[in-house]
């Protein structure tokens, strides 16, 4: 976190007076002393899913109302119709989006973000937070999109933009503002935006290509809450920080900083000062502080981690006030509606001394009810309602966005008698036909030209079938915490790609965004796996740099439940999360032998592993990434190795600074999608599997699948999507399959000729937790 300009926020908050959105003055109702209903429609992390997407709903999705039978899911036309419907069902309704509308669907790769911005403008969204994937369009590109197609406040209070006041073409800083003020039929609502600062490529260091310097989120929000408190009834934070960071806005967090940072103003302030804490794990020249939470926030509307909070989380701030925290999920799968009962304080209160005891008046008011007083001074508004209006009750509704989005009430498969599942499928088919005619026409008219142009482009022939997956190929192996089946396929595809041919490959696990699900694997599947426009970068690393990188990854994994944050090929290593804990304990030493009691086995005479105790800066240390193998040989510190990585981590994204400072980079321009497609096309098909000389080397599931479909009946039973088989496709059963095309029909006629996509986790990333 870059903090040298924290004081700038507090000293110059009035600069933002020039920045709030324009408000048209009209006669507004007087709300003082009333409790009014205020509704927030909340979306986040749409990730370019402007068209419905076939995906496998996970257990959480199904628990929240998305079923296998109701796909495909999402789509702006359905979501827009829901938003318009819900706007019409309330008196004071706003729509807020927490960011990341870009990247994730091929429409972004095709049109570069234009339809996404135009759609949000069409929906009259009241505000949107800047997400990290918006910045994927580049500073100039994003500024141009916001200037040309955005008609809504674009918010990030915790970003300081370089040269944003300069004349000339619209700079990104001229399009992004810290907050907006909404007058919602007399209710004054301040919306403060907070952008992500943890996963944006190189953003955590000043001077990045975006011209952005991020500042500490708690102090940023605190400054704007204090600045806006007197002019707003409610204060909402529209956040793309992530769930834990959203909680920290209210509950506080620890912060480690170098000793040369001047934080005296924060330590000495009378209200909610920072507290310096003991830090045995800190390195020389580092201090640890406790940054308190922010008073006065009414609700946080968050995103970034793709979670759906149902019900919203309830937090408590330092003033004892309840703060709502809501996340609405991702990929346009849900619309969240939050209805709030908002008590607005009176302009003034009085003390009724005629009663015994004396009480503040009016007695029926939420803020003065039951408050004992001696004089009017005890009933000052500033004392009874120091933070303005207050949310005194709330309710949440979650609307699934699927083929039956308009159904009220929605059918539940668990309400049908056992053995009569076909009745649920029948009702879903009828409702899907009904809802399919009730999407938002304005959205359809906006998006149809983009859809048609994309479908005519050979590069975006999304239904082209590459192969078939008999079972799910997981992107993460949470059980073992190391490499995953899909991660191994992806990393290998980078390493062996023509014009790359590296010795090993590393890619960040979070860059692999979806599993490969059972059924036909098409180009659309690849865009779900790799929705971002990342490319392959080649560079040369020394053995010492590889050790440093894997040490960093082990430390990062330990902070995330000892789960690997990367996928690799051509190498293997062991994450020793237990050693991370030992290193952070900083056991005192003068020689390496002093450290042996803390882990005796690596000091034993017959020990053959790579771990060794060292005494560094008078503290015990051993590399937490152990037993690194490059191919089949142990890592050599002075050797040079050719690495293939994606351009995001190659430029320092997600903390890969060892790669960022490397000067041997070659940007190949090869998209990750292309590498994966080429690799999958080389998987064996069923004819090759069935004729293999060594059948014992074939995955049993692949062999079983191929043995079944070599028979005509088996071919017809191949499931291509929920409730739809190849037999249905070949028979033209639209009721069961919906729309199909000639490419899917071609697969169903000749399934033996298509590659069989099977992956496995082979423990190339091991782990120790003790």
C-alpha positions in Angstrom: 0.0 0.0 0.0 1.4 3.4 -1.0 0.6 5.9 1.8 2.8 9.0 1.5 -0.1 11.2 0.6 -2.6 10.3 3.3 -2.4 13.8 4.8 -3.4 15.1 1.3 -6.8 13.5 1.7 -7.6 15.2 5.0 -6.2 18.5 4.0 -7.8 18.8 0.6 -11.1 17.0 0.9 -12.8 20.3 -0.1 -11.3 19.9 -3.6 -14.1 17.4 -4.3 -16.7 20.2 -4.1 -16.1 20.6 -7.8 -16.7 17.0 -8.5 -20.2 15.8 -7.5 -22.8 15.0 -10.1 -25.2 17.7 -11.2 -28.5 17.7 -9.3 -31.6 19.3 -10.9 -33.4 21.4 -8.3 -37.1 20.4 -7.9 -39.5 20.8 -5.0 -38.8 17.9 -2.7 -40.9 16.4 0.1 -40.0 17.2 3.7 -38.8 14.0 5.3 -37.8 15.3 8.8 -39.2 13.1 11.5 -40.4 10.5 9.1 -39.4 6.9 8.4 -39.2 6.3 4.7 -38.6 3.4 2.4 -35.4 3.4 0.3 -34.5 0.7 -2.2 -31.1 -0.2 -3.6 -30.9 -2.5 -6.7 -27.4 -3.8 -6.6 -25.2 -5.5 -9.2 -21.5 -6.2 -9.4 -18.9 -8.2 -11.4 -21.1 -8.6 -14.5 -17.9 -9.3 -16.4 -19.3 -8.7 -19.9 -21.9 -11.4 -19.5 -24.3 -9.4 -21.6 -25.6 -12.5 -23.3 -26.9 -15.6 -21.5 -24.1 -18.1 -20.7 -24.2 -21.9 -20.4 -22.4 -22.8 -17.1 -22.7 -25.4 -14.4 -24.5 -23.9 -11.3 -22.6 -24.7 -8.2 -24.2 -25.8 -4.9 -24.4 -22.1 -3.8 -26.1 -21.1 -7.0 -28.6 -23.9 -6.7 -29.3 -22.9 -3.1 -30.0 -19.4 -4.3 -32.4 -20.5 -7.0 -30.4 -21.3 -10.1 -31.1 -24.9 -11.3 -29.6 -27.1 -13.9 -32.9 -27.0 -15.8 -33.1 -23.2 -15.9 -29.9 -22.4 -17.9 -28.5 -20.6 -19.6 -27.9 -17.9 -17.0 -27.4 -14.1 -17.0 -27.8 -11.8 -19.9 -28.4 -8.1 -20.0 -31.8 -8.3 -21.6 -33.2 -10.3 -18.7 -31.3 -8.3 -16.1 -32.5 -5.0 -17.6 -36.1 -6.2 -17.5 -35.7 -7.1 -13.8 -34.2 -3.8 -13.0 -37.0 -1.9 -14.7 -39.6 -4.0 -13.0 -38.2 -3.5 -9.6 -37.7 0.3 -10.2 -41.4 0.5 -10.8 -42.2 -1.3 -7.5 -40.7 1.3 -5.2 -40.9 5.0 -4.6 -37.3 5.7 -3.8 -35.2 3.3 -5.9 -31.6 3.6 -7.1 -29.4 1.1 -9.0 -25.7 0.9 -8.0 -23.0 -1.3 -9.5 -19.8 -2.2 -7.6 -17.6 -2.5 -10.7 -16.0 -5.1 -13.0 -18.5 -4.9 -15.8 -15.5 -5.6 -18.2 -13.8 -8.8 -19.1 -15.3 -12.3 -18.9 -17.4 -12.6 -22.0 -16.2 -12.6 -25.6 -18.2 -9.4 -26.3 -15.5 -7.5 -24.5 -12.8 -9.0 -26.6 -14.8 -8.1 -29.7 -16.0 -4.6 -28.8 -13.6 -3.4 -26.2 -16.1 -2.3 -23.5 -18.3 0.0 -25.6 -21.6 -2.1 -25.2 -21.0 -2.5 -21.5 -20.8 1.2 -20.9 -23.7 2.0 -23.3 -25.9 -0.6 -21.5 -25.2 0.8 -18.0 -26.0 4.3 -19.4 -29.2 2.9 -20.9 -30.1 1.5 -17.5 -29.6 4.9 -15.8 -27.4 3.4 -13.1 -27.0 6.0 -10.4 -23.3 5.2 -9.8 -20.6 2.6 -10.5 -17.4 1.9 -8.7 -14.2 1.5 -10.7 -13.3 -2.2 -10.8 -9.8 -3.6 -11.5 -11.0 -5.1 -14.8 -12.2 -1.7 -16.0 -8.5 -0.7 -15.8 -7.8 -3.6 -18.1 -8.9 -1.4 -21.0 -5.9 0.9 -20.3 -6.0 4.4 -18.9 -6.6 6.1 -22.2 -9.1 3.5 -23.4 -11.1 3.6 -20.2 -11.1 7.4 -20.2 -12.4 7.4 -23.8 -15.2 4.9 -23.0 -16.3 6.8 -19.9 -16.3 10.1 -21.8 -18.0 8.9 -24.9 -20.5 6.3 -23.6 -20.8 6.8 -19.9 -23.6 9.0 -18.5 -23.3 7.9 -14.9 -20.9 8.8 -12.0 -17.8 6.6 -12.1 -16.4 6.5 -8.6 -13.0 5.8 -6.8 -12.2 8.0 -3.9 -9.0 6.1 -3.0 -7.3 6.8 -6.3 -5.1 9.9 -6.8 -4.7 10.6 -10.5 -1.6 12.2 -12.0 -2.2 15.4 -14.1 -5.9 15.1 -14.0 -6.3 18.8 -14.3 -4.2 19.1 -17.4 -5.8 20.4 -20.6 -6.3 18.2 -23.7 -7.9 14.9 -24.2 -10.1 13.6 -21.4 -7.7 12.0 -18.8 -8.9 9.1 -16.7 -8.8 11.3 -13.6 -11.3 13.7 -15.2 -13.8 10.9 -15.7 -13.5 9.4 -12.2 -14.9 11.2 -9.1 -14.7 10.3 -5.4 -18.4 10.4 -4.6 -21.8 11.5 -5.9 -24.7 13.1 -4.1 -28.2 11.7 -4.8 -31.5 13.4 -3.9 -34.0 10.6 -4.0 -37.3 12.3 -3.5 -36.0 14.3 -0.6 -33.7 11.7 0.9 -30.1 12.9 0.6 -27.8 10.0 -0.2 -24.0 10.3 -0.5 -22.3 7.4 -2.4 -18.6 7.1 -1.9 -16.7 4.9 -4.3 -13.7 2.8 -3.4 -11.7 1.0 -6.0 -9.6 -2.2 -5.7 -6.0 -1.8 -4.8 -4.8 -5.4 -4.3 -5.0 -7.1 -7.7 -4.6 -4.3 -10.2 -1.5 -4.9 -12.2 1.3 -2.9 -10.6 -1.1 -0.5 -9.0 0.2 -1.0 -5.5 3.3 1.0 -6.4 3.2 4.6 -7.5 4.1 5.7 -11.0 2.2 2.9 -12.7 1.0 3.0 -16.3 -2.5 4.1 -15.2 -1.2 7.3 -13.5 -2.9 6.2 -10.3 -1.6 6.4 -6.7 -3.9 4.4 -4.4 -4.3 5.5 -0.8 -5.4 3.8 2.4 -9.1 3.0 2.1 -10.1 3.5 5.7 -8.6 7.0 6.0 -10.0 7.9 2.6 -13.5 6.9 3.5 -13.2 8.5 7.0 -12.3 11.8 5.4 -15.2 11.8 3.0 -17.7 10.7 5.7 -16.6 13.6 7.8 -16.8 16.0 4.8 -20.2 14.8 3.6 -21.9 14.0 6.9 -23.6 17.4 7.4 -25.1 17.4 3.9 -26.3 13.8 3.6 -28.9 11.7 5.4 -27.4 8.4 4.4 -23.8 7.5 3.5 -23.3 4.4 1.3 -19.9 3.0 0.3 -19.8 1.5 -3.2 -16.8 -0.7 -3.0 -14.7 -3.0 -5.2 -12.3 -3.8 -2.4 -13.4 -7.3 -1.6 -15.3 -8.9 1.3 -12.5 -8.8 4.0 -11.5 -5.3 3.1 -15.1 -4.1 3.2 -15.4 -5.5 6.7 -12.1 -3.7 7.7 -13.7 -0.4 6.7 -15.9 -0.8 9.7 -13.9 -3.1 12.0 -10.4 -1.8 11.4 -7.2 -3.6 10.3 -3.5 -3.9 10.9 -1.1 -2.1 8.6 2.7 -2.5 8.3 4.7 0.4 7.2 8.3 1.5 6.9 9.6 3.7 9.8 10.3 6.6 7.5 6.5 7.2 6.9 5.3 10.1 8.9 2.0 9.0 10.6 2.1 11.3 13.7 -1.1 13.1 12.6 -2.9 9.8 12.8 -1.4 8.7 16.1 -2.1 12.0 17.8 -5.6 12.8 16.6 -8.2 12.9 19.4 -10.8 10.7 17.8 -10.1 7.1 16.6 -6.3 7.5 16.5 -4.0 4.8 15.1 -2.3 2.6 17.6 1.2 1.3 17.2 1.5 -2.4 17.9 4.3 -4.8 18.8 5.5 -6.7 15.8 8.0 -9.5 16.4 7.6 -10.6 12.8 8.4 -7.1 11.4 11.6 -6.7 9.5 14.1 -4.0 10.7 12.8 -0.6 9.8 9.1 -1.7 9.8 6.3 -0.7 12.2 2.9 -2.2 12.7 -0.2 0.0 13.3 -3.9 -0.6 14.0 -6.0 1.5 11.7 -9.5 1.9 13.3 -12.8 1.4 11.5 -14.9 4.3 10.2 -17.8 5.7 12.1 -20.9 7.0 10.2 -21.2 4.5 7.2 -24.8 3.3 6.9 -24.2 0.5 4.3 -21.5 -1.0 2.1 -22.4 -2.3 -1.3 -19.4 -4.5 -2.3 -18.1 -6.7 -5.0 -14.8 -8.1 -6.4 -14.8 -11.6 -4.9 -18.0 -12.9 -6.7 -19.8 -13.9 -3.5 -23.5 -13.5 -2.8 -24.2 -12.5 0.8 -27.7 -13.8 1.6 -28.7 -12.3 4.0 -26.5 -9.2 4.2 -23.8 -9.2 6.8 -24.4 -7.0 9.8 -21.3 -5.1 11.2 -21.0 -2.8 14.2 -18.9 0.4 14.0 -17.1 2.1 16.8 -20.1 4.2 17.6 -22.2 1.1 18.2 -24.2 1.6 15.0 -25.2 -1.3 12.7 -23.7 -1.2 9.2 -25.2 -3.4 6.4 -22.7 -5.2 4.1 -24.1 -6.7 0.9 -22.4 -8.5 -2.1 -24.7 -9.5 -5.0 -22.7 -12.3 -6.7 -21.2 -12.2 -10.2 -21.7 -12.8 -13.9 -25.2 -11.3 -14.1 -26.6 -14.4 -12.4 -28.5 -12.4 -9.7 -30.0 -9.0 -9.0 -30.0 -8.1 -5.3 -32.7 -5.8 -4.0 -32.2 -4.2 -0.6 -35.2 -2.4 1.0 -34.3 -0.1 3.8 -36.5 1.6 6.4 -34.7 4.9 7.0 -35.5 7.1 10.0 -34.8 10.7 9.3 -34.2 12.9 12.4 -36.1 16.1 13.2 -34.5 19.4 12.5 -34.6 20.0 16.3 -35.8 18.5 19.5 -36.9 19.9 22.9 -36.9 18.8 26.5 -40.3 18.4 28.1 -39.7 19.3 31.7 -43.4 19.0 32.6 -43.0 15.3 32.8 -41.2 13.3 35.4 -38.6 12.4 34.4 -38.1 15.0 31.7 -37.9 13.4 28.2 -36.9 14.6 24.8 -39.8 15.4 22.5 -41.4 14.3 20.3 -41.5 11.0 22.3 -42.6 8.9 19.3 -39.5 9.9 17.3 -36.9 7.1 16.7 -34.0 9.2 17.9 -35.7 10.9 21.0 -37.8 8.0 22.1 -37.2 7.4 25.8 -34.2 9.8 26.1 -34.2 11.5 29.5 -33.1 15.1 29.6 -32.6 18.1 31.9 -32.7 20.9 29.3 -32.9 21.4 25.6 -29.2 21.1 25.4 -29.6 17.4 26.2 -31.9 17.0 23.1 -29.7 18.6 20.5 -29.9 16.9 17.2 -26.1 16.6 17.1 -26.4 14.5 20.3 -29.4 12.4 19.4 -28.6 11.8 15.7 -24.9 12.6 15.3 -24.7 10.6 12.0 -28.0 11.8 10.5 -30.6 9.4 9.3 -30.4 5.7 10.4 -31.4 2.4 8.8 -33.7 0.9 11.4 -34.9 -2.2 9.4 -34.1 -3.9 6.1 -35.1 -6.8 3.9 -33.3 -8.4 1.0 -34.6 -10.1 -2.1 -32.5 -12.1 -4.6 -33.7 -12.5 -8.1 -32.1 -15.3 -10.1 -31.4 -14.3 -13.8 -32.2 -17.4 -15.9 -34.7 -18.7 -18.4 -37.6 -18.3 -15.9 -36.5 -14.9 -14.6 -40.0 -13.4 -14.8 -41.8 -16.2 -12.9 -43.6 -15.1 -9.7 -43.6 -17.3 -7.8 -40.7 -19.4 -9.1 -41.1 -23.2 -9.2 -38.9 -25.1 -6.8 -37.8 -28.6 -7.9 -38.1 -29.8 -4.3 -41.8 -29.0 -4.2 -42.5 -31.8 -6.7 -43.2 -35.3 -5.7 -40.4 -37.9 -5.9 -40.3 -39.4 -9.3 -42.1 -36.5 -11.0 -39.1 -34.4 -11.9 -40.4 -34.3 -15.4 -43.2 -32.1 -14.2 -40.7 -29.5 -13.0 -38.9 -29.7 -16.4 -42.3 -29.3 -18.2 -43.2 -26.2 -16.1 -39.7 -24.7 -16.6 -40.0 -25.2 -20.4 -43.4 -23.4 -20.4 -42.2 -20.5 -18.2 -39.0 -20.2 -20.3 -41.1 -19.7 -23.4 -43.2 -17.1 -21.6 -40.3 -15.2 -20.1 -38.3 -15.3 -23.3 -40.8 -12.9 -24.9 -40.6 -10.4 -22.0 -37.0 -9.3 -22.0 -36.0 -5.6 -22.2 -36.5 -4.4 -25.8 -34.3 -1.4 -25.5 -31.4 -3.6 -24.4 -32.1 -6.1 -27.2 -32.0 -3.3 -29.8 -28.7 -2.0 -28.3 -26.9 -5.3 -28.2 -28.2 -7.0 -31.3 -25.8 -5.3 -33.8 -22.9 -6.3 -31.6 -24.1 -9.9 -31.4 -24.7 -10.2 -35.1 -21.3 -8.7 -35.9 -19.6 -11.0 -33.4 -21.3 -14.1 -34.8 -20.1 -13.2 -38.3 -16.5 -13.0 -37.1 -14.6 -16.3 -37.6 -12.5 -15.4 -34.6 -15.6 -15.5 -32.4 -17.2 -18.7 -33.6 -18.1 -19.6 -30.0 -20.0 -22.8 -30.6 -17.2 -24.5 -32.4 -16.7 -27.8 -30.5 -13.1 -28.7 -29.6 -13.7 -31.9 -27.7 -15.7 -33.6 -25.0 -15.2 -33.7 -21.2 -16.6 -36.9 -19.7 -16.1 -35.4 -16.2 -15.5 -32.1 -14.6 -11.9 -30.7 -15.0 -11.4 -28.5 -11.9 -9.6 -25.2 -11.9 -8.7 -25.5 -8.2 -8.0 -28.5 -6.0 -9.2 -27.3 -2.6 -8.9 -30.7 -1.1 -5.1 -31.0 -1.6 -4.4 -27.3 -1.9 -1.8 -27.6 -4.7 -2.0 -28.1 -8.4 -5.3 -28.8 -10.1 -6.4 -30.8 -13.2 -7.2 -27.8 -15.3 -4.3 -25.8 -13.9 -1.9 -28.4 -15.1 -3.5 -28.4 -18.6 -3.4 -24.6 -18.8 0.2 -24.3 -17.6 1.3 -27.0 -20.0 -0.4 -25.2 -22.8 1.6 -22.1 -22.1 4.9 -23.9 -21.9 4.7 -26.0 -25.1 3.1 -23.5 -27.4 4.9 -22.9 -30.7 7.2 -19.9 -30.5 7.3 -20.3 -26.8 8.8 -23.7 -26.0 9.8 -22.8 -22.4 11.4 -25.0 -19.8 8.6 -24.2 -17.2 5.5 -22.2 -16.9 3.7 -20.3 -14.1 0.2 -18.7 -14.2 -1.8 -17.3 -11.4 -4.6 -19.6 -10.3 -7.2 -16.8 -10.1 -6.6 -16.0 -13.8 -8.3 -19.4 -14.5 -11.8 -18.3 -14.0 -14.0 -21.4 -14.6 -13.9 -25.2 -14.6 -14.4 -27.3 -17.7 -17.7 -29.0 -17.1 -18.9 -32.3 -18.4 -20.1 -32.1 -22.0 -18.9 -30.6 -25.3 -16.0 -28.2 -24.9 -16.4 -25.3 -27.3 -14.7 -21.9 -27.9 -17.2 -20.3 -25.5 -15.9 -22.7 -22.8 -12.3 -21.4 -23.4 -13.5 -17.8 -23.0 -15.1 -18.8 -19.7 -11.8 -20.3 -18.5 -9.7 -17.4 -19.9 -12.0 -14.4 -20.1 -9.3 -11.8 -20.0 -7.1 -10.7 -22.9 -3.8 -12.0 -21.4 -0.9 -13.1 -23.6 2.2 -15.2 -23.1 5.4 -13.6 -22.0 8.8 -15.4 -22.1 11.7 -14.5 -19.9 14.8 -16.0 -18.3 15.1 -16.5 -14.6 18.1 -17.6 -12.5 17.7 -20.4 -10.0 17.8 -17.8 -7.2 15.0 -15.8 -8.7 12.9 -19.0 -9.0 13.6 -19.7 -5.4 12.5 -16.2 -4.5 9.3 -16.5 -6.6 8.3 -19.8 -5.1 9.1 -18.6 -1.6 6.7 -15.6 -2.2 4.1 -18.0 -3.5 4.4 -20.2 -0.4 4.0 -17.2 1.9 1.0 -16.0 -0.2 -0.5 -19.5 0.0 -0.1 -19.6 3.8 -2.1 -16.4 4.1 -4.9 -18.1 2.1 -5.3 -21.4 4.0 -2.2 -23.0 2.5 -3.9 -23.1 -0.9 -1.6 -22.6 -3.9 -2.1 -19.3 -5.7 -0.4 -20.5 -8.9 -0.5 -23.4 -11.4 2.8 -24.6 -12.9 4.2 -26.9 -15.6 7.8 -28.2 -16.1 8.6 -27.8 -12.4 7.6 -29.0 -9.0 8.0 -27.8 -5.4 6.6 -28.2 -1.9 4.9 -25.3 -0.1 5.9 -25.6 3.5 3.4 -23.3 5.2 4.6 -24.4 8.6 8.0 -22.9 7.7 6.4 -19.6 6.8 5.0 -19.5 10.4 8.5 -20.3 11.8 10.2 -17.6 9.7 7.6 -15.0 10.8 8.2 -15.9 14.5 11.8 -14.6 14.0 13.5 -16.9 16.5 16.7 -15.2 17.7 20.0 -16.6 16.6 23.7 -15.9 16.1 24.5 -19.0 14.0 22.4 -21.4 11.9 22.9 -24.1 14.5 20.9 -22.0 17.0 17.8 -22.7 14.8 18.0 -26.5 14.9 15.6 -26.9 17.9 12.8 -25.3 16.0 13.0 -27.9 13.2 15.5 -30.6 14.1 15.0 -32.9 11.1 16.6 -30.5 8.6 19.7 -30.5 10.8 20.0 -34.3 10.9 23.1 -35.8 9.3 21.0 -38.1 7.0 18.6 -35.3 5.8 18.5 -35.1 2.0 15.9 -32.3 1.3 16.7 -28.8 0.2 15.6 -27.0 3.4 18.5 -25.5 5.4 18.5 -23.2 8.4 20.1 -19.8 8.0 20.7 -17.0 10.5 19.7 -13.8 8.7 19.5 -10.4 10.5 19.8 -12.3 13.8 16.7 -14.3 13.1 16.2 -17.9 12.0 15.1 -18.4 8.4 14.7 -21.3 5.9 13.3 -21.1 2.4 9.6 -22.1 2.7 9.5 -23.3 -0.9 11.3 -26.7 -0.7 12.6 -29.4 -2.9 12.2 -27.4 -6.1 12.7 -29.6 -9.2 13.1 -28.2 -12.7 12.0 -31.1 -15.0 13.6 -34.1 -13.3 16.6 -32.3 -11.8 17.0 -30.2 -8.7 17.1 -26.4 -9.0 20.6 -25.0 -9.5 20.9 -21.5 -8.0 23.3 -20.2 -10.7 21.6 -21.8 -13.7 19.2 -19.9 -16.1 15.8 -21.2 -17.0 13.3 -20.2 -19.6 9.9 -19.2 -18.2 6.5 -18.8 -19.9 4.0 -16.7 -17.9 1.0 -14.5 -18.6 1.6 -10.8 -19.1 -0.4 -9.9 -15.9 2.0 -11.5 -13.5 5.0 -10.8 -15.8 4.4 -7.1 -15.1 4.1 -7.5 -11.4 0.4 -8.2 -11.0 -0.6 -9.9 -7.7 2.7 -9.1 -6.2 5.1 -10.9 -8.7 7.7 -8.2 -8.3 10.5 -10.7 -9.0 9.0 -11.0 -12.6 8.3 -7.3 -12.8 11.9 -6.3 -12.4 13.2 -8.9 -14.9 14.7 -7.3 -18.0 14.7 -10.3 -20.3 11.0 -10.2 -21.1 9.7 -11.1 -24.6 6.1 -10.2 -25.2 4.9 -12.8 -27.7 1.4 -11.5 -28.2 0.1 -15.0 -28.2 -3.3 -15.1 -26.3 -3.7 -17.6 -23.6 -7.0 -18.7 -25.2 -5.1 -19.6 -28.4 -2.5 -21.7 -26.5 -5.2 -23.6 -24.6 -7.2 -24.3 -27.8 -4.2 -25.6 -29.6 -3.3 -27.8 -26.7 -6.8 -29.3 -26.3 -7.0 -30.1 -30.0 -4.0 -32.4 -29.6 -5.7 -34.5 -26.9 -6.4 -38.0 -28.2 -9.8 -38.8 -29.6 -11.9 -41.9 -29.0 -10.6 -43.8 -32.0 -7.0 -43.3 -30.8 -7.9 -44.2 -27.2 -9.8 -47.4 -28.2 -6.8 -48.5 -30.3 -4.1 -47.7 -27.8 -1.6 -50.4 -27.3 -1.3 -49.8 -23.6 -4.9 -49.4 -22.4 -3.7 -49.3 -18.7 -2.3 -45.9 -19.4 -5.7 -44.5 -20.4 -7.8 -42.7 -17.9 -10.6 -45.1 -16.9 -13.3 -42.5 -17.4 -12.1 -41.7 -20.8 -12.0 -45.3 -21.8 -15.5 -45.9 -20.4 -16.9 -42.9 -22.3 -15.3 -44.0 -25.6 -16.4 -47.6 -25.1 -20.0 -46.4 -24.7 -20.2 -44.0 -27.6 -18.7 -46.4 -30.2 -22.2 -48.0 -30.1 -25.0 -46.1 -31.8 -27.2 -46.1 -28.7 -24.4 -44.8 -26.6 -23.7 -42.0 -29.1 -27.3 -40.9 -28.8 -27.1 -40.8 -24.9 -24.2 -38.3 -24.8 -25.4 -35.4 -22.7 -24.6 -32.1 -24.3 -26.3 -29.9 -21.7 -28.7 -30.3 -18.8 -31.7 -32.4 -20.0 -30.4 -32.5 -23.6 -28.7 -35.4 -25.3 -27.1 -36.0 -28.7 -30.2 -38.0 -29.5 -32.4 -34.9 -28.8 -30.0 -32.8 -31.0 -30.2 -35.2 -33.9 -34.0 -35.5 -33.5 -34.4 -31.7 -33.4 -36.0 -31.7 -30.0 -36.1 -27.9 -29.4 -38.2 -28.3 -26.3 -35.4 -30.2 -24.5 -32.3 -28.5 -26.0 -33.4 -25.0 -27.0 -31.5 -23.6 -29.9 -28.8 -25.8 -31.5 -26.5 -25.2 -34.5 -24.8 -27.3 -37.2 -21.5 -27.4 -35.2 -23.2 -29.2 -32.3 -25.0 -31.5 -34.7 -21.7 -32.3 -36.4 -20.2 -33.3 -33.0 -23.2 -35.5 -32.2 -22.9 -37.3 -35.6 -19.2 -38.0 -35.2 -18.2 -38.0 -31.5 -15.4 -40.5 -31.9 -13.4 -38.0 -33.9 -13.3 -35.3 -31.2 -10.6 -35.1 -28.5 -11.5 -36.4 -25.0 -10.6 -33.7 -22.4 -9.3 -35.3 -19.3 -7.0 -33.7 -16.7 -5.5 -34.8 -13.4 -3.7 -33.3 -10.4 -0.3 -35.0 -10.1 1.0 -33.3 -7.0 3.6 -31.1 -8.8 2.7 -28.6 -6.1 2.9 -30.3 -2.7 2.3 -28.8 0.7 3.2 -29.1 4.3 1.3 -27.4 7.0 3.4 -28.4 10.1 
